[in-house]
Amino acid sequence: MTQNNSNQPIYIMPEGYQRTLGREAQKNNILAAKIVAETVRTTLGPRGMDKMLVDSMGDVIVTNDGVTILREMQIEHPAAKMLVEVAKTQEEEVGDGTTTAVVLAGELLKNAEGLIEKNVHPTIISKGYNLAAEKAQEILNNISEDISTDDESVLKKIAMTAMTGKGAESSKELLSTLIVKAILQIANGSNEVSSNDIKIEKKVGSGIEDSELISGLVIEKERVNSAMPQKVTDAKVLLLDTPIEIKGTETDAKIQITSPDQMDAFLKQEETMIKKMTDKIKESGATVVFCQKGIDDLAQYYLAKHGIYATRRVKKSDMEMLARATGTTVVTNIDTINSELLGNAGLIEEVKVGDEEMTYVRECKNPKAVTILVRGGTEHVVAEVERAVDDAIGDVISAIKVGKAVGGAGSPEIELAKHLRDYANTLSGREQLAVMAFAESMEIIPRTLAENAGLDPIDILTSLKASHDKNEKFAGVDVFTGNVIDSWKAGIIEPLKIKTQAVKSASEVAELILRIDDVIASSPSAGGPGPGPMPGMGM
């Protein structure tokens, strides 16, 4: 809305729109982002606490996984949503470090607010943050250590670091061994690994320590006929993406039968066609069939008679993983089946897990897909262990792909802050203030680790800075004793990409939010979906 010279108001937006301008818009956006960061901040580190999230249906999630918390919180404020996107990006790119990224973004905005109060223009702050973020990438690369797939003990330490402070911590030794073994199996000496090749199957019952690695796949399917063998050794595996039954016609068709003899001939013809299909499978030498579509009752009978193990309605994703695990391809036409299209598995069996029958595909030679079966006493425990294992897999794969890692325990952030302060002193103009603010923001990670452990953050930061001034680049905080330790030697190791991605995402979102000085929001009554109440934050 504006006014003309005759003081007559002119409306340029429909009724119900809200507009927040200038300093107030910046203040609201920064406040919303800070609240999101504060919400997840208490979950950071080995001594971090968990959040209990209850949805409208009464379903409960207990977790300290940053991205899970933010996804479940149903955040409405547009600026706060941007921080949720930071967590999602971190999860997609690395698989871990979501809380770190969000906490850094919140602190960057908090320190920027202090500069805005001193009349430093947001564009200047944004430019300074951009310079600092670029320099931070360079510094992190310089302080990192090279690692490879041969460094099995280092990879295990990376996995254990990822699981420390999460639901899986009590069995992190066992789980980290399973994770590294799984990744090295599918990597087979190369650094081209994908987390999609590792299936995490969770089952309630037993304890976390009964989790296991299967060199193959676990599928939530049982054999289709109890007359089929329950266990097949040296299995020849056939993967079918076509039904073992008579297909219906694609167009409407009528079959007129005028006598019982014709009916009998029709049924016999159908039976002959199904028998021909099963004979073709038998002739190929297949002993196990995984079918993505249906298997006719009569086909089940013939397959059982031939001693073939079969499952039906297997998910497409499982079929693709089975192909990679058994070293074969999915067949789409039964007529083309031959022995060359069969995969191999040392053992395939039906196993009762809890109250469900499952098919285990074990002992595959050089599998390109494997399964980690996660066990736990309750649904909530198993779900949190699965999230921890997923994070650890992401960490180890990131470390292998980039080939670099850094010490943890807050050490890279202190080292980063130290070098950024030196860099700030080489700059002139107000950007120097922004780079200094960026450097100070990095210290929020060790500060939070100390606070969550009940330690004095000022004492810890002072001790850490003193150690880093003596060129101890991996000096970090032991949250259990409060002492300064060499995090690398203590086995607290993280992939470099966690840090580079967190700094990159956090600085980008901070710069984006700082440049907003006008928020125009429609309310639901004005015909738009509306971002919720602007001054506060809807959750």
Secondary structure, DSSP 4 states (H G I P E B T S, - for coil): -EE-TT--EE--S-TTEEEEEHHHHHHHHHHHHHHHHHHHHTT-STTPPPEEEE-TT--EEEE--HHHHHHHTT---HHHHHHHHHHHHHHHHTSS-HHHHHHHHHHHHHHHHHHHHTT--HHHHHHHHHHHHHHHHHHHHHH-EE--TT-HHHHHHHHHHHHTTSTTGGGHHHHHHHHHHHHHHHHTTSS---GGGEEEEEEEBS-GGG-EEESSEEES---S-TTS-SEEEEEEEEEESS-BSPPPPSS-------SHHHHHHHHHHHHHHHHHHHHHHHHHT-SEEEESS-B-HHHHHHHHHTT-EEE-S--HHHHHHHHHHHT--EES-GGG--GGG-EEEEEEEEEEETTEEEEEEE--SS-S-EEEEEEESSHHHHHHHHHHHHHHHHHHHHHHHH-EEEE-TTHHHHHHHHHHHHHHTT--STHHHHHHHHHHHHTHHHHHHHHHTT--HHHHHHHHHHHHHTT-TTEEE-TTT--EEETTTTT-EEEHHHHHHHHHHHHHHHHHHHT--EEEEE-GGGTS-----SSS---
